[in-house]
Amino acid sequence: MSHQTRENSLERRRLLKLAREYRQKGYDVILHPSPEDLPSSLAKCPFDLIAAKSEKVVAAEVRTRENLTLNGSCDLRRMIDLIEQLPGWEFELVVTNPRKKLSAG
């Protein structure tokens, strides 16, 4: 399954909000970076976003609980392990879920 097909509208809205937040803090943001946008060790990792500012780069994944799996060509644990080896890089996982509807009663 490709990265684009697993992203649902809730994840997409939260990703766009996250990108705005980073831009407001002065970061340059790339949504769904291509392998050419990443260091070679991360080229196969399907990040949702990378945000760069000075010597700091944040690679982020936005997932709903149902899409919060550790499977795939570059699962979350592997992404974290690879990022920890790169000076100045951080990983951010954002988990978003539908708002619960309050029942009257």
C-alpha positions, 0 to 999 in steps of 0.5 A, a space after each residue: 500500500 502506498 503512503 498516499 493511499 493510507 492517508 485519510 482526511 483526518 490525517 491530512 487535516 492534521 498534517 496541514 495544521 502541523 505544517 502551518 505550525 512549523 512555518 509559523 515558527 520559521 521552519 521550511 516545510 516539505 510535505 511528503 518529501 521525496 527520496 531526493 529531499 532526504 539523506 540517503 539513509 532515510 530515502 526509503 522512509 515515507 515521512 509525511 513532513 520534514 521541517 528544517 530550520 538552521 541546524 535542526 530538521 524534524 521528520 514527522 509522521 501523522 497517523 490515526 490510531 487505526 493507521 498506527 502500525 509498525 509494519 512497512 518498508 520503513 516502520 516507525 521503530 526503524 525511522 526512529 533508529 535511523 533518525 537518531 543516527 543523524 546529528 540535528 534530526 528529530 522524529 515527531 509522531 502525531 497521533 490524531 483521532 476523531 473527536 468523540 461525539 457527546 451524547 445528550 442525556 
